[in-house]
Amino acid sequence: MSERHEPRHEPAGQTRPRLVPLPEEHWDARTRKLLAGAAHDPGGRIPNIFTTLVRHPDLYEQFMPFGGQLLRRGRLPARLRELLILRTSCNTGTRYEWGRHLTLAKAAGVTDGDINRITEGPEAPGWTDLERHLIRAADELNSGATLSDATWEALTEHFGDAELIEIVMLVGQYHMVAFFLNATGVELDPGFDSTGFTEGDRNHG
């Protein structure tokens, strides 16, 4: 059994949000229009990440199409995409990102065994060769901001140029999201949990 992976970064240990979601009574017409296009949770609730990010409406307006391209219209199979996102959540210590994507990952076919392996890293037993290369790619991008020649060459055996670009951009996108979530202290939404997240009490939310 491989050793459980210890995330490389620890976010600030604040116990309450530094920025709270913008209250609905403060939404102007533009804010309402922007949030109307966001994915809603059951019951119509808008996730905290969006109602917090919309405090910068210009940035929100530009960010959402890019994030949607990677999440909803990307070229990577959904299961592989979610493995990369969950590993990035683990590497960055981002409970919110992990909790939100756990549901998406399971819907895409990620198993409980996969989730356990994600926290253990690329050398955990049970990964396919492709999955191991992807988890290692997420780790290398996290630690060194690039991919080793060995990892790049391994990935070229499975993916074309566009998919290789998407792998790097996807991990980068979810690092940026992690920075935002950790720095502002966005709290995990009702109805979502962070089962399997390995940070214990070092994170809130």
Phi, psi and omega in degrees: 000128179285160180287145178295132183293136173259119180306147186279340184235144174241118179290168179304145187267031179296150184255000177217157181300140172281328172234124178269156175306141180296119182299146185300328180293348178258004179284127172269184185298321180294317179301315180299319179294317179297314183286338179297332180272357180282152174296133180256146174280167176308137183090357176090002181290140178266129183304149183300328181300322183282318182286347172271312181298331183292353171299341173244082190297325180295315179294317179305315184297325180276327183291319189299316178297321180294312178299321179294325177299314181290321187276321188251335188232020181284171182270342181286142172303144186303321182297316180292321176302314183289328174299316179296319181292316180295322178294322177295321176299319178294315182297326183263000179064044187251094183298320182298311181300317178298311184296321179289323185272349177300316179295315179297320181296315181295323177294334180270003176101007175286127185268168175300323177297320176299317183297318176297319181292327180303319181286343181269335175106183188292339181270001178298139178293142176113343177288147165286167178301316181298314180298319179298318179296321180292316179297320178294323178299316178300320180292317182293319177295323180294317187271328187232000178062025175200177176247142174293158176301320182296316180292317178301312181297321178297319181290329180294343177285345184242338189228152173273183185301314183297318180293323178297317176299317183294323178303311182293316181292324179297311179297319178297318178301316183281343166292315179300316178298319179298319178301314180298312183295315183290319183290324183268344177077034180300131183270143180298138186288154176303140178091354178244145177229169184246040179308131178091348179291137193257009186274355179056228183272007181282350176233155174256180171091000000 
